[in-house]
Every structure is written in structure tokens, then in C-alpha cells.
Amino acid sequence: MDQRVSLITLGVADLARSRTFYEELGWEGQQVESTVFFQAGGQAIVLWGRGALAEDAGVPDTGSSSAFRSIALALNVRSRSEVDAALGEAARAGATITSPAAETFYGGYAGYFADPDGHLWEVAHNPGFTLKADGSLVLPDFSGS
């Protein structure tokens, strides 16, 4: 299997509300039938109704958007001030700041917000990660050699 992610689909309670939220962040979406697609670098974020996504995946929809899902999406940025700015944009768009920006154990600076459906987003500046001009992330060599 190729080592890559093409699409990240978020199950949402109200497609119009969620589309508006992401568009308030400055993202440009395209609605196709009952989904909304946002180009996100070399991947896409897709919004789709919770029930439809659960049915498509063959799992029950618990109906709870407040439960911790054991996953967080992340936006890495180039500076601490960009972390603060992104969290501010998210709050103005209606996000809940779940963890204000703070120093991290790895020498960076990060905070979290939840979108209207409770999907967690980390906004982080990690001085050990390289961001290319297009925003794509390049992992360092962790082997120490």
C-alpha cells in the first residue's frame, strides 16, 4: 500500500453549518451532492453527514459529537505568531478553543480548537519540522545518524 493520505472525511451533523465554519477560516469549498470538498495541500478534507459516513463505513453512528475520538488533525505553521493568529481565526469562525497556545515539551508552541462537530485541530509551530514553500511538511531524520 502507498504511504500517503488522499482524503480525510469528517462526519458532520449539519453540512451547511460546517461548510460555513470552514469557509469562515478562509477555505474554499465545492459542494458535490451531499458532500463538500476542500483542497488542503496535496490532500482534501471532505465534509459528509455523520449518518451517511457511518453507514458507508459499516459502523454504528453513536450520535455523540462530544466524545473524544482519539484523533486530531494538525496544521503546522512557520511561527508562534501564526499559531496565535490561526487560533484567533478559528475562534472568530465559531471554534471552541480546547487548549490555548502554550510552550510544548518539544520546544515548540501549539494549541487546539474543536470545529462545530467536535473534530480536534492542533495548530503548531515545531522548529524541528521543515515546511516547504507550499506548506507541505518534511519530517526530519529521527534516526540520529
MODELLER restraints for C-alpha pairs under 7 A, 6 or more apart:
rsr = mdl.restraints
at = mdl.atoms
rsr.add(forms.Gaussian(group=physical.xy_distance, feature=features.Distance(at['CA:5:A'], at['CA:43:A']), mean=6.78, stdev=0.5))
rsr.add(forms.Gaussian(group=physical.xy_distance, feature=features.Distance(at['CA:6:A'], at['CA:43:A']), mean=4.86, stdev=0.5))
rsr.add(forms.Gaussian(group=physical.xy_distance, feature=features.Distance(at['CA:6:A'], at['CA:44:A']), mean=6.50, stdev=0.5))
rsr.add(forms.Gaussian(group=physical.xy_distance, feature=features.Distance(at['CA:7:A'], at['CA:43:A']), mean=5.60, stdev=0.5))
rsr.add(forms.Gaussian(group=physical.xy_distance, feature=features.Distance(at['CA:7:A'], at['CA:44:A']), mean=4.81, stdev=0.5))
rsr.add(forms.Gaussian(group=physical.xy_distance, feature=features.Distance(at['CA:7:A'], at['CA:45:A']), mean=5.84, stdev=0.5))
rsr.add(forms.Gaussian(group=physical.xy_distance, feature=features.Distance(at['CA:7:A'], at['CA:46:A']), mean=6.90, stdev=0.5))
rsr.add(forms.Gaussian(group=physical.xy_distance, feature=features.Distance(at['CA:8:A'], at['CA:44:A']), mean=6.31, stdev=0.5))
rsr.add(forms.Gaussian(group=physical.xy_distance, feature=features.Distance(at['CA:8:A'], at['CA:45:A']), mean=4.91, stdev=0.5))
rsr.add(forms.Gaussian(group=physical.xy_distance, feature=features.Distance(at['CA:8:A'], at['CA:46:A']), mean=6.06, stdev=0.5))
rsr.add(forms.Gaussian(group=physical.xy_distance, feature=features.Distance(at['CA:9:A'], at['CA:45:A']), mean=5.84, stdev=0.5))
rsr.add(forms.Gaussian(group=physical.xy_distance, feature=features.Distance(at['CA:9:A'], at['CA:46:A']), mean=4.48, stdev=0.5))
rsr.add(forms.Gaussian(group=physical.xy_distance, feature=features.Distance(at['CA:9:A'], at['CA:47:A']), mean=5.84, stdev=0.5))
rsr.add(forms.Gaussian(group=physical.xy_distance, feature=features.Distance(at['CA:9:A'], at['CA:48:A']), mean=6.89, stdev=0.5))
rsr.add(forms.Gaussian(group=physical.xy_distance, feature=features.Distance(at['CA:10:A'], at['CA:46:A']), mean=6.07, stdev=0.5))
rsr.add(forms.Gaussian(group=physical.xy_distance, feature=features.Distance(at['CA:10:A'], at['CA:47:A']), mean=5.08, stdev=0.5))
rsr.add(forms.Gaussian(group=physical.xy_distance, feature=features.Distance(at['CA:10:A'], at['CA:48:A']), mean=6.26, stdev=0.5))
rsr.add(forms.Gaussian(group=physical.xy_distance, feature=features.Distance(at['CA:11:A'], at['CA:47:A']), mean=6.19, stdev=0.5))
rsr.add(forms.Gaussian(group=physical.xy_distance, feature=features.Distance(at['CA:11:A'], at['CA:48:A']), mean=5.17, stdev=0.5))
rsr.add(forms.Gaussian(group=physical.xy_distance, feature=features.Distance(at['CA:11:A'], at['CA:49:A']), mean=5.25, stdev=0.5))
rsr.add(forms.Gaussian(group=physical.xy_distance, feature=features.Distance(at['CA:11:A'], at['CA:50:A']), mean=4.04, stdev=0.5))
rsr.add(forms.Gaussian(group=physical.xy_distance, feature=features.Distance(at['CA:11:A'], at['CA:53:A']), mean=6.04, stdev=0.5))
rsr.add(forms.Gaussian(group=physical.xy_distance, feature=features.Distance(at['CA:12:A'], at['CA:18:A']), mean=6.92, stdev=0.5))
rsr.add(forms.Gaussian(group=physical.xy_distance, feature=features.Distance(at['CA:12:A'], at['CA:47:A']), mean=6.44, stdev=0.5))
rsr.add(forms.Gaussian(group=physical.xy_distance, feature=features.Distance(at['CA:12:A'], at['CA:48:A']), mean=5.88, stdev=0.5))
rsr.add(forms.Gaussian(group=physical.xy_distance, feature=features.Distance(at['CA:12:A'], at['CA:49:A']), mean=4.87, stdev=0.5))
rsr.add(forms.Gaussian(group=physical.xy_distance, feature=features.Distance(at['CA:12:A'], at['CA:50:A']), mean=4.95, stdev=0.5))
rsr.add(forms.Gaussian(group=physical.xy_distance, feature=features.Distance(at['CA:12:A'], at['CA:117:A']), mean=5.87, stdev=0.5))
rsr.add(forms.Gaussian(group=physical.xy_distance, feature=features.Distance(at['CA:13:A'], at['CA:49:A']), mean=5.90, stdev=0.5))
rsr.add(forms.Gaussian(group=physical.xy_distance, feature=features.Distance(at['CA:13:A'], at['CA:50:A']), mean=5.87, stdev=0.5))
rsr.add(forms.Gaussian(group=physical.xy_distance, feature=features.Distance(at['CA:13:A'], at['CA:117:A']), mean=6.67, stdev=0.5))
rsr.add(forms.Gaussian(group=physical.xy_distance, feature=features.Distance(at['CA:14:A'], at['CA:49:A']), mean=6.97, stdev=0.5))
rsr.add(forms.Gaussian(group=physical.xy_distance, feature=features.Distance(at['CA:15:A'], at['CA:47:A']), mean=6.83, stdev=0.5))
rsr.add(forms.Gaussian(group=physical.xy_distance, feature=features.Distance(at['CA:15:A'], at['CA:48:A']), mean=6.69, stdev=0.5))
rsr.add(forms.Gaussian(group=physical.xy_distance, feature=features.Distance(at['CA:15:A'], at['CA:49:A']), mean=6.42, stdev=0.5))
rsr.add(forms.Gaussian(group=physical.xy_distance, feature=features.Distance(at['CA:18:A'], at['CA:116:A']), mean=6.59, stdev=0.5))
rsr.add(forms.Gaussian(group=physical.xy_distance, feature=features.Distance(at['CA:21:A'], at['CA:93:A']), mean=5.72, stdev=0.5))
rsr.add(forms.Gaussian(group=physical.xy_distance, feature=features.Distance(at['CA:21:A'], at['CA:94:A']), mean=6.79, stdev=0.5))
rsr.add(forms.Gaussian(group=physical.xy_distance, feature=features.Distance(at['CA:24:A'], at['CA:93:A']), mean=5.33, stdev=0.5))
rsr.add(forms.Gaussian(group=physical.xy_distance, feature=features.Distance(at['CA:25:A'], at['CA:89:A']), mean=6.24, stdev=0.5))
rsr.add(forms.Gaussian(group=physical.xy_distance, feature=features.Distance(at['CA:25:A'], at['CA:90:A']), mean=6.35, stdev=0.5))
rsr.add(forms.Gaussian(group=physical.xy_distance, feature=features.Distance(at['CA:25:A'], at['CA:93:A']), mean=6.33, stdev=0.5))
rsr.add(forms.Gaussian(group=physical.xy_distance, feature=features.Distance(at['CA:27:A'], at['CA:38:A']), mean=6.87, stdev=0.5))
rsr.add(forms.Gaussian(group=physical.xy_distance, feature=features.Distance(at['CA:28:A'], at['CA:38:A']), mean=6.14, stdev=0.5))
rsr.add(forms.Gaussian(group=physical.xy_distance, feature=features.Distance(at['CA:29:A'], at['CA:36:A']), mean=6.03, stdev=0.5))
rsr.add(forms.Gaussian(group=physical.xy_distance, feature=features.Distance(at['CA:29:A'], at['CA:37:A']), mean=5.42, stdev=0.5))
rsr.add(forms.Gaussian(group=physical.xy_distance, feature=features.Distance(at['CA:29:A'], at['CA:38:A']), mean=4.74, stdev=0.5))
rsr.add(forms.Gaussian(group=physical.xy_distance, feature=features.Distance(at['CA:30:A'], at['CA:36:A']), mean=5.39, stdev=0.5))
rsr.add(forms.Gaussian(group=physical.xy_distance, feature=features.Distance(at['CA:30:A'], at['CA:37:A']), mean=5.24, stdev=0.5))
rsr.add(forms.Gaussian(group=physical.xy_distance, feature=features.Distance(at['CA:30:A'], at['CA:38:A']), mean=6.69, stdev=0.5))
rsr.add(forms.Gaussian(group=physical.xy_distance, feature=features.Distance(at['CA:31:A'], at['CA:37:A']), mean=6.38, stdev=0.5))
rsr.add(forms.Gaussian(group=physical.xy_distance, feature=features.Distance(at['CA:34:A'], at['CA:48:A']), mean=6.58, stdev=0.5))
rsr.add(forms.Gaussian(group=physical.xy_distance, feature=features.Distance(at['CA:35:A'], at['CA:46:A']), mean=6.67, stdev=0.5))
rsr.add(forms.Gaussian(group=physical.xy_distance, feature=features.Distance(at['CA:35:A'], at['CA:47:A']), mean=5.52, stdev=0.5))
rsr.add(forms.Gaussian(group=physical.xy_distance, feature=features.Distance(at['CA:35:A'], at['CA:48:A']), mean=4.86, stdev=0.5))
rsr.add(forms.Gaussian(group=physical.xy_distance, feature=features.Distance(at['CA:36:A'], at['CA:46:A']), mean=5.60, stdev=0.5))
rsr.add(forms.Gaussian(group=physical.xy_distance, feature=features.Distance(at['CA:36:A'], at['CA:47:A']), mean=5.11, stdev=0.5))
rsr.add(forms.Gaussian(group=physical.xy_distance, feature=features.Distance(at['CA:36:A'], at['CA:48:A']), mean=6.91, stdev=0.5))
rsr.add(forms.Gaussian(group=physical.xy_distance, feature=features.Distance(at['CA:37:A'], at['CA:44:A']), mean=6.53, stdev=0.5))
rsr.add(forms.Gaussian(group=physical.xy_distance, feature=features.Distance(at['CA:37:A'], at['CA:45:A']), mean=5.94, stdev=0.5))
rsr.add(forms.Gaussian(group=physical.xy_distance, feature=features.Distance(at['CA:37:A'], at['CA:46:A']), mean=4.62, stdev=0.5))
rsr.add(forms.Gaussian(group=physical.xy_distance, feature=features.Distance(at['CA:37:A'], at['CA:47:A']), mean=6.61, stdev=0.5))
rsr.add(forms.Gaussian(group=physical.xy_distance, feature=features.Distance(at['CA:38:A'], at['CA:44:A']), mean=5.48, stdev=0.5))
rsr.add(forms.Gaussian(group=physical.xy_distance, feature=features.Distance(at['CA:38:A'], at['CA:45:A']), mean=5.18, stdev=0.5))
rsr.add(forms.Gaussian(group=physical.xy_distance, feature=features.Distance(at['CA:38:A'], at['CA:46:A']), mean=6.33, stdev=0.5))
rsr.add(forms.Gaussian(group=physical.xy_distance, feature=features.Distance(at['CA:39:A'], at['CA:45:A']), mean=6.55, stdev=0.5))
rsr.add(forms.Gaussian(group=physical.xy_distance, feature=features.Distance(at['CA:41:A'], at['CA:136:A']), mean=6.95, stdev=0.5))
rsr.add(forms.Gaussian(group=physical.xy_distance, feature=features.Distance(at['CA:50:A'], at['CA:61:A']), mean=7.00, stdev=0.5))
rsr.add(forms.Gaussian(group=physical.xy_distance, feature=features.Distance(at['CA:51:A'], at['CA:61:A']), mean=5.96, stdev=0.5))
rsr.add(forms.Gaussian(group=physical.xy_distance, feature=features.Distance(at['CA:54:A'], at['CA:60:A']), mean=5.96, stdev=0.5))
rsr.add(forms.Gaussian(group=physical.xy_distance, feature=features.Distance(at['CA:54:A'], at['CA:61:A']), mean=5.54, stdev=0.5))
rsr.add(forms.Gaussian(group=physical.xy_distance, feature=features.Distance(at['CA:65:A'], at['CA:117:A']), mean=5.56, stdev=0.5))
rsr.add(forms.Gaussian(group=physical.xy_distance, feature=features.Distance(at['CA:65:A'], at['CA:118:A']), mean=5.59, stdev=0.5))
rsr.add(forms.Gaussian(group=physical.xy_distance, feature=features.Distance(at['CA:66:A'], at['CA:118:A']), mean=5.88, stdev=0.5))
rsr.add(forms.Gaussian(group=physical.xy_distance, feature=features.Distance(at['CA:72:A'], at['CA:120:A']), mean=4.90, stdev=0.5))
rsr.add(forms.Gaussian(group=physical.xy_distance, feature=features.Distance(at['CA:72:A'], at['CA:121:A']), mean=5.50, stdev=0.5))
rsr.add(forms.Gaussian(group=physical.xy_distance, feature=features.Distance(at['CA:72:A'], at['CA:122:A']), mean=6.66, stdev=0.5))
rsr.add(forms.Gaussian(group=physical.xy_distance, feature=features.Distance(at['CA:73:A'], at['CA:120:A']), mean=6.25, stdev=0.5))
rsr.add(forms.Gaussian(group=physical.xy_distance, feature=features.Distance(at['CA:73:A'], at['CA:121:A']), mean=4.75, stdev=0.5))
rsr.add(forms.Gaussian(group=physical.xy_distance, feature=features.Distance(at['CA:73:A'], at['CA:122:A']), mean=6.20, stdev=0.5))
rsr.add(forms.Gaussian(group=physical.xy_distance, feature=features.Distance(at['CA:74:A'], at['CA:121:A']), mean=5.30, stdev=0.5))
rsr.add(forms.Gaussian(group=physical.xy_distance, feature=features.Distance(at['CA:74:A'], at['CA:122:A']), mean=4.52, stdev=0.5))
rsr.add(forms.Gaussian(group=physical.xy_distance, feature=features.Distance(at['CA:74:A'], at['CA:123:A']), mean=5.83, stdev=0.5))
rsr.add(forms.Gaussian(group=physical.xy_distance, feature=features.Distance(at['CA:75:A'], at['CA:122:A']), mean=6.18, stdev=0.5))
rsr.add(forms.Gaussian(group=physical.xy_distance, feature=features.Distance(at['CA:75:A'], at['CA:123:A']), mean=4.90, stdev=0.5))
rsr.add(forms.Gaussian(group=physical.xy_distance, feature=features.Distance(at['CA:75:A'], at['CA:124:A']), mean=6.35, stdev=0.5))
rsr.add(forms.Gaussian(group=physical.xy_distance, feature=features.Distance(at['CA:76:A'], at['CA:123:A']), mean=5.86, stdev=0.5))
rsr.add(forms.Gaussian(group=physical.xy_distance, feature=features.Distance(at['CA:76:A'], at['CA:124:A']), mean=4.81, stdev=0.5))
rsr.add(forms.Gaussian(group=physical.xy_distance, feature=features.Distance(at['CA:76:A'], at['CA:125:A']), mean=5.70, stdev=0.5))
rsr.add(forms.Gaussian(group=physical.xy_distance, feature=features.Distance(at['CA:77:A'], at['CA:83:A']), mean=6.64, stdev=0.5))
rsr.add(forms.Gaussian(group=physical.xy_distance, feature=features.Distance(at['CA:77:A'], at['CA:124:A']), mean=6.06, stdev=0.5))
rsr.add(forms.Gaussian(group=physical.xy_distance, feature=features.Distance(at['CA:77:A'], at['CA:125:A']), mean=5.22, stdev=0.5))
rsr.add(forms.Gaussian(group=physical.xy_distance, feature=features.Distance(at['CA:78:A'], at['CA:125:A']), mean=5.88, stdev=0.5))
rsr.add(forms.Gaussian(group=physical.xy_distance, feature=features.Distance(at['CA:79:A'], at['CA:125:A']), mean=5.52, stdev=0.5))
rsr.add(forms.Gaussian(group=physical.xy_distance, feature=features.Distance(at['CA:80:A'], at['CA:109:A']), mean=6.07, stdev=0.5))
rsr.add(forms.Gaussian(group=physical.xy_distance, feature=features.Distance(at['CA:80:A'], at['CA:125:A']), mean=5.88, stdev=0.5))
rsr.add(forms.Gaussian(group=physical.xy_distance, feature=features.Distance(at['CA:83:A'], at['CA:110:A']), mean=6.59, stdev=0.5))
rsr.add(forms.Gaussian(group=physical.xy_distance, feature=features.Distance(at['CA:83:A'], at['CA:123:A']), mean=5.75, stdev=0.5))
rsr.add(forms.Gaussian(group=physical.xy_distance, feature=features.Distance(at['CA:83:A'], at['CA:124:A']), mean=6.00, stdev=0.5))
rsr.add(forms.Gaussian(group=physical.xy_distance, feature=features.Distance(at['CA:83:A'], at['CA:125:A']), mean=6.64, stdev=0.5))
rsr.add(forms.Gaussian(group=physical.xy_distance, feature=features.Distance(at['CA:84:A'], at['CA:101:A']), mean=6.80, stdev=0.5))
rsr.add(forms.Gaussian(group=physical.xy_distance, feature=features.Distance(at['CA:91:A'], at['CA:97:A']), mean=6.65, stdev=0.5))
rsr.add(forms.Gaussian(group=physical.xy_distance, feature=features.Distance(at['CA:95:A'], at['CA:113:A']), mean=6.08, stdev=0.5))
rsr.add(forms.Gaussian(group=physical.xy_distance, feature=features.Distance(at['CA:95:A'], at['CA:114:A']), mean=5.55, stdev=0.5))
rsr.add(forms.Gaussian(group=physical.xy_distance, feature=features.Distance(at['CA:95:A'], at['CA:115:A']), mean=4.95, stdev=0.5))
rsr.add(forms.Gaussian(group=physical.xy_distance, feature=features.Distance(at['CA:95:A'], at['CA:116:A']), mean=6.28, stdev=0.5))
rsr.add(forms.Gaussian(group=physical.xy_distance, feature=features.Distance(at['CA:96:A'], at['CA:113:A']), mean=5.39, stdev=0.5))
rsr.add(forms.Gaussian(group=physical.xy_distance, feature=features.Distance(at['CA:96:A'], at['CA:114:A']), mean=5.16, stdev=0.5))
rsr.add(forms.Gaussian(group=physical.xy_distance, feature=features.Distance(at['CA:96:A'], at['CA:115:A']), mean=6.75, stdev=0.5))
rsr.add(forms.Gaussian(group=physical.xy_distance, feature=features.Distance(at['CA:97:A'], at['CA:112:A']), mean=6.01, stdev=0.5))
rsr.add(forms.Gaussian(group=physical.xy_distance, feature=features.Distance(at['CA:97:A'], at['CA:113:A']), mean=4.22, stdev=0.5))
rsr.add(forms.Gaussian(group=physical.xy_distance, feature=features.Distance(at['CA:97:A'], at['CA:114:A']), mean=6.43, stdev=0.5))
rsr.add(forms.Gaussian(group=physical.xy_distance, feature=features.Distance(at['CA:98:A'], at['CA:112:A']), mean=5.49, stdev=0.5))
rsr.add(forms.Gaussian(group=physical.xy_distance, feature=features.Distance(at['CA:98:A'], at['CA:113:A']), mean=5.13, stdev=0.5))
rsr.add(forms.Gaussian(group=physical.xy_distance, feature=features.Distance(at['CA:98:A'], at['CA:114:A']), mean=6.56, stdev=0.5))
rsr.add(forms.Gaussian(group=physical.xy_distance, feature=features.Distance(at['CA:99:A'], at['CA:111:A']), mean=5.22, stdev=0.5))
rsr.add(forms.Gaussian(group=physical.xy_distance, feature=features.Distance(at['CA:99:A'], at['CA:112:A']), mean=4.94, stdev=0.5))
rsr.add(forms.Gaussian(group=physical.xy_distance, feature=features.Distance(at['CA:99:A'], at['CA:113:A']), mean=6.83, stdev=0.5))
rsr.add(forms.Gaussian(group=physical.xy_distance, feature=features.Distance(at['CA:100:A'], at['CA:111:A']), mean=4.89, stdev=0.5))
rsr.add(forms.Gaussian(group=physical.xy_distance, feature=features.Distance(at['CA:100:A'], at['CA:112:A']), mean=6.51, stdev=0.5))
rsr.add(forms.Gaussian(group=physical.xy_distance, feature=features.Distance(at['CA:101:A'], at['CA:109:A']), mean=6.42, stdev=0.5))
rsr.add(forms.Gaussian(group=physical.xy_distance, feature=features.Distance(at['CA:101:A'], at['CA:110:A']), mean=4.81, stdev=0.5))
rsr.add(forms.Gaussian(group=physical.xy_distance, feature=features.Distance(at['CA:101:A'], at['CA:111:A']), mean=3.88, stdev=0.5))
rsr.add(forms.Gaussian(group=physical.xy_distance, feature=features.Distance(at['CA:102:A'], at['CA:109:A']), mean=5.39, stdev=0.5))
rsr.add(forms.Gaussian(group=physical.xy_distance, feature=features.Distance(at['CA:102:A'], at['CA:110:A']), mean=5.62, stdev=0.5))
rsr.add(forms.Gaussian(group=physical.xy_distance, feature=features.Distance(at['CA:102:A'], at['CA:111:A']), mean=6.43, stdev=0.5))
rsr.add(forms.Gaussian(group=physical.xy_distance, feature=features.Distance(at['CA:103:A'], at['CA:109:A']), mean=4.51, stdev=0.5))
rsr.add(forms.Gaussian(group=physical.xy_distance, feature=features.Distance(at['CA:103:A'], at['CA:110:A']), mean=6.68, stdev=0.5))
rsr.add(forms.Gaussian(group=physical.xy_distance, feature=features.Distance(at['CA:104:A'], at['CA:110:A']), mean=6.65, stdev=0.5))
rsr.add(forms.Gaussian(group=physical.xy_distance, feature=features.Distance(at['CA:108:A'], at['CA:125:A']), mean=5.51, stdev=0.5))
rsr.add(forms.Gaussian(group=physical.xy_distance, feature=features.Distance(at['CA:108:A'], at['CA:126:A']), mean=4.65, stdev=0.5))
rsr.add(forms.Gaussian(group=physical.xy_distance, feature=features.Distance(at['CA:108:A'], at['CA:127:A']), mean=6.13, stdev=0.5))
rsr.add(forms.Gaussian(group=physical.xy_distance, feature=features.Distance(at['CA:109:A'], at['CA:124:A']), mean=5.79, stdev=0.5))
rsr.add(forms.Gaussian(group=physical.xy_distance, feature=features.Distance(at['CA:109:A'], at['CA:125:A']), mean=5.28, stdev=0.5))
rsr.add(forms.Gaussian(group=physical.xy_distance, feature=features.Distance(at['CA:109:A'], at['CA:126:A']), mean=6.79, stdev=0.5))
rsr.add(forms.Gaussian(group=physical.xy_distance, feature=features.Distance(at['CA:110:A'], at['CA:122:A']), mean=6.84, stdev=0.5))
rsr.add(forms.Gaussian(group=physical.xy_distance, feature=features.Distance(at['CA:110:A'], at['CA:123:A']), mean=5.54, stdev=0.5))
rsr.add(forms.Gaussian(group=physical.xy_distance, feature=features.Distance(at['CA:110:A'], at['CA:124:A']), mean=4.16, stdev=0.5))
rsr.add(forms.Gaussian(group=physical.xy_distance, feature=features.Distance(at['CA:110:A'], at['CA:125:A']), mean=6.24, stdev=0.5))
rsr.add(forms.Gaussian(group=physical.xy_distance, feature=features.Distance(at['CA:111:A'], at['CA:122:A']), mean=5.75, stdev=0.5))
rsr.add(forms.Gaussian(group=physical.xy_distance, feature=features.Distance(at['CA:111:A'], at['CA:123:A']), mean=5.56, stdev=0.5))
rsr.add(forms.Gaussian(group=physical.xy_distance, feature=features.Distance(at['CA:111:A'], at['CA:124:A']), mean=6.64, stdev=0.5))
rsr.add(forms.Gaussian(group=physical.xy_distance, feature=features.Distance(at['CA:112:A'], at['CA:120:A']), mean=6.72, stdev=0.5))
rsr.add(forms.Gaussian(group=physical.xy_distance, feature=features.Distance(at['CA:112:A'], at['CA:121:A']), mean=5.50, stdev=0.5))
rsr.add(forms.Gaussian(group=physical.xy_distance, feature=features.Distance(at['CA:112:A'], at['CA:122:A']), mean=4.38, stdev=0.5))
rsr.add(forms.Gaussian(group=physical.xy_distance, feature=features.Distance(at['CA:112:A'], at['CA:123:A']), mean=6.11, stdev=0.5))
rsr.add(forms.Gaussian(group=physical.xy_distance, feature=features.Distance(at['CA:113:A'], at['CA:120:A']), mean=5.79, stdev=0.5))
rsr.add(forms.Gaussian(group=physical.xy_distance, feature=features.Distance(at['CA:113:A'], at['CA:121:A']), mean=5.37, stdev=0.5))
rsr.add(forms.Gaussian(group=physical.xy_distance, feature=features.Distance(at['CA:113:A'], at['CA:122:A']), mean=6.61, stdev=0.5))
rsr.add(forms.Gaussian(group=physical.xy_distance, feature=features.Distance(at['CA:114:A'], at['CA:120:A']), mean=4.51, stdev=0.5))
rsr.add(forms.Gaussian(group=physical.xy_distance, feature=features.Distance(at['CA:114:A'], at['CA:121:A']), mean=6.15, stdev=0.5))
rsr.add(forms.Gaussian(group=physical.xy_distance, feature=features.Distance(at['CA:129:A'], at['CA:137:A']), mean=6.90, stdev=0.5))
rsr.add(forms.Gaussian(group=physical.xy_distance, feature=features.Distance(at['CA:129:A'], at['CA:138:A']), mean=6.28, stdev=0.5))
rsr.add(forms.Gaussian(group=physical.xy_distance, feature=features.Distance(at['CA:129:A'], at['CA:139:A']), mean=5.75, stdev=0.5))
rsr.add(forms.Gaussian(group=physical.xy_distance, feature=features.Distance(at['CA:129:A'], at['CA:140:A']), mean=6.27, stdev=0.5))
rsr.add(forms.Gaussian(group=physical.xy_distance, feature=features.Distance(at['CA:130:A'], at['CA:137:A']), mean=5.95, stdev=0.5))
rsr.add(forms.Gaussian(group=physical.xy_distance, feature=features.Distance(at['CA:130:A'], at['CA:138:A']), mean=5.21, stdev=0.5))
rsr.add(forms.Gaussian(group=physical.xy_distance, feature=features.Distance(at['CA:130:A'], at['CA:139:A']), mean=6.84, stdev=0.5))
rsr.add(forms.Gaussian(group=physical.xy_distance, feature=features.Distance(at['CA:131:A'], at['CA:137:A']), mean=4.76, stdev=0.5))
rsr.add(forms.Gaussian(group=physical.xy_distance, feature=features.Distance(at['CA:131:A'], at['CA:138:A']), mean=6.20, stdev=0.5))
